[in-house]
Amino acid sequence: MFARFFSTIIAAGAIFAFAGLPVHAQGGIEGKVQVCGVCHGANGVPIDPKTIPNIWGQQPYYLFKQLANYRNGMRAHAVMSPIATGLQEADLRAIAAYYAAKPWPAPPAAAAPAAPPNGLAMCVACHQPKFEGGPSWPRLAGLSYEYLTGSMRAFANEERTNNGDMPKIMQMFTESERDAMARYISAL
């Protein structure tokens, strides 16, 4: 609880620091992504991996789509929406390309995942066999269990609807099945 509160305070400070600056005053791409690094991490490790996803090495189209969705209101978040609203489409593309070119952080040593849970095979078509994402789909491997379960739950409850297929797909599974999927994918 405290970590979430603390990360919100830090992010709010970053928003206020950058909100009044015109994009050209923020310098090149390095200047534009400084605000992202406050929460998502300057080294690819978010300040709170349980609630904030890693975006280093994520698929570029997916990053662009999420930023555009925050900007146009298809996806809402207290911190991300105001930041994205202040960016031009060209900035969204440049930011997405910048983070996509970064290396995915090395995972901490973890036990090998168990056998894939039932139902996970249908996810492979988009997210790929190792869950490293595809041209339009995000990398899921290595995201935290908490972030994955939260995202799956948000889709299943139709709280997150910026992907037309995901609410229907996540509703096909029970909470315990989604939990098993998240545990497996987070260990990859």
N, C-alpha and C positions, 0 to 999 in steps of 0.2 A: 504494500500500500504506500509506504513512504517513498520507495523507489519510483513508483508511478507519479506521485505528487512532485518529487524532486525533478524528474525528467520533464514534466509539464512546465515547471517553473523555468528551467533552463531553456526549453524550446520557446516559451513565451518571450523570454529575454532576447532570443535570437530573432524572433519575428519583429519585435519592436526595433531592434538594432538595424535590420535590413529593410523594413517596410517603407521607410521614408526615402530611401535612396533610389534614384532612377537606375535602371539596369546598367546603363553605360558607366555610372559612377562606381559600380561594383567591380569594374575591371573585366578581365577575360573570364574564361570558364572557371578558373581557380577561384576567383572572387565570387562568382555566382554560386558555387557549390559549398562555400564556407558554411552557410546556414544549414545545409543538409547534414554536414559532418557533426553539427552540434548533437543531433539525436542519433543519426545513422552511423556515427563513428568516423573519425579521421583515418582509421586504419582498417575499416571494414567490419569492425565489431561494434554493434549498436550499444548505446549506454544502458539499454534494458532489452536484451534479446527476447525476453518473454513477451513483450508487447510491441517492439519495434523490429521490423525485418531488416536483415542484411540486404543491402542493395548493390554491393560490390560484386561484379561479375554476373549480375542478373541479366536476363534477356533484354536487349534494347527496346524492342517494340513494346514489351510488357511495361517497362519503366515509363516509356512515353505515354502509353495508354492510361496508366494510373495517374500520372501528373495531369494529363488532359482531363481525366474524369474528376479529379479534385478541382481543377480550374473551372469546369463547366457545371459542377454541382451534381454529377452522376454518382459521385462518391463523396461523402462528407467526413471531415475530421477536424477537430478543433485547432490543430496545429497546421496540418498539411493544406487544408483548403485556403486559408489566407495567404500562405506562401505561394501556392500555385496560381492563385488569382492575380498576383502581381507580376507574373511572368508572361512573356510573349511565346507564341508557338515555337519560334526558332530556338528560344532558350530551352523549352521543354525537350526538344530534339537533342540539343547540345548536351544538356544535363544527362539525358538518358544514355547517349553515346559515351560520355565521360565515365559514368559508373559501369556501363557494360564492359568497357575496356579494362577495368580494374580486375585484379585476380580475386577469385573467391577465397576468402580466408581459410587457412588450414583448420580443419576441425580438431577439437581436442580429442585425445585418444579415447575411443569409446569401444565398448564391446561390439562385436559383429552383430548386425541385426538378425533376428530370428527369421523364420520363413515368412514370406509376404502373407499378410492377412487376406482373408476372403474379400473379394470385390476390388482389390487393388489393381488387378489386371486391366480393368476398364480405364483406369487413369493413365496407363502407359501410352495410349494412343496420342495423347496431347503432351504429357509431361515427360515422355521418353522413358526407356527401360531403367535408367539410373536416376530418374527424376531430376535431371539437370536442365530440363526445359527444352523448348523448341522455338521456332521462329516467332510464334505468337503467344507462347505459353510460358509461364514463369518456372524458374528453377524452384523446386521445393526441397530437394535434398539438402540437409544441413540447417534448415530453418529450425527454430526451437519448437519443441513439442507444444508449448503453451501458445505460441503464435499460430501454429498450424491448427490446433484444436479451436482456437478462437475464430480463425478465418472460416474453418469448416462449419462451425456453429452459426456464424453470422450468415453464411450462404444458406444453410438449412432453414434458418428462421426468417429468411428473406429480409434480413437487416442490411445485407450487402447484395446489391442486385446489378452491379455494373458488368456482369458477365451473364448473359441470358441462360446459358446451360448449367452453370454451377449450382444455382438453388435447386433445380430439379434433380441434379445428380446427387447432391449431398442429402436431399430428402429421401433418397432411396436407401440410405444407411441409417442404422440405429446410432445412438450416441456412443455406445460401446464399440461398434464397428469403426466409427470415425476416430475414436480414441486409439484403437489398435493401428489404424492407418497412420495416424500422426506419430505414434511411438516408432513405428517402423521407418517412416520417411525421415524423421529427425535424426535417426541414428546412421543414416547413409553418409 
